[in-house]
Amino acid sequence: MDHLEQLENRSIHILREAYANFRQLCMLWSIGKDSTVMLWLARKAFFGHVPFPLVHIDTSFKIPEMIAYRDRLAAEWHLNLMYGQNEVALAERRTYPDGAVDRLTCCGLLKTEALRRTLSGEGPRYRFNHTTRTYERDKNTEPFTGVIVGARADEEGSRSKERYFSARTTQNEWEVQDQPPEFWNQYKTEFAPGTHVRIHPLLDWTELNIWEYIGREQIPTVSLYYDHGDGTRYRSLGCGPCTQKVQSDARDVSEIIVELRTGKFSHIAERSGRAQDKEDGGGLESLRRDGYM
């Protein structure tokens, strides 16, 4: 097997282990390239069917093309998709774009708090109706205890401290120093009742691996990743007000791969255009300790 095949096999194995060991399991889908590769791997792992819900945390400030892409794939791939929001913070306009709070506080409210309440069932969940192509309030409020996440160790510093199966507290808080060892592909999948566990099938993938796999598998991605003639594109996708484009004329997957292998992005952090990372001291550890993705 080549390196991509080895990564693919390990990720599929982890996805199947997660499905076998966690009854209330879901997968977070940010709509970005990493979580879409993870979604593709899940479809491979379960022969074209994803047997657990996909959860998207909608801050209401995502770039519109991202939401259109989300709904199109949900319909085309027959996904069991739901989204959650911090409706109170949005209604009260306690957000960075509204000028009420700083970026980190906004992330805490619209991402971390929304995620916690969506996973626990305390907050509203809206499920995609494939007949009407609309979202409806989900009546099921049972909490998710296993959550599959598309984090990669090379993406930023705090994620390099993760395990494939990483326990959280009942409040989704991450105790970095209390992580199980994972030697020789042996994973801890038994945890005390009520433990919230994050599962990371892409932990050993790099940004280059992701794009190489997208190219090999012909995975559809949001066109925001590509230059459309003005010499700019997005390298990392998040909320519109806090995500900047990079100078790049890469118009397709093959040209992005060349940039990552030999070009100007080969030694520049992938999330350098994400403003909240800079305000968190250049990383995301304080946000992620509280439950951020």
Beta strands, then each sheet from edge to edge (+ up, - down):
strand 1: 25-28
strand 2: 54-57
strand 3: 81-84
strand 4: 125-129
strand 5: 134-137
strand 6: 146-148
strand 7: 165-168
strand 8: 196-199
strand 9: 232-233
strand 10: 246-247
sheet 1: 5+ 4- 3+ 2+ 1+ 6+ 8+ 7-
sheet 2: 9+ 10-
end
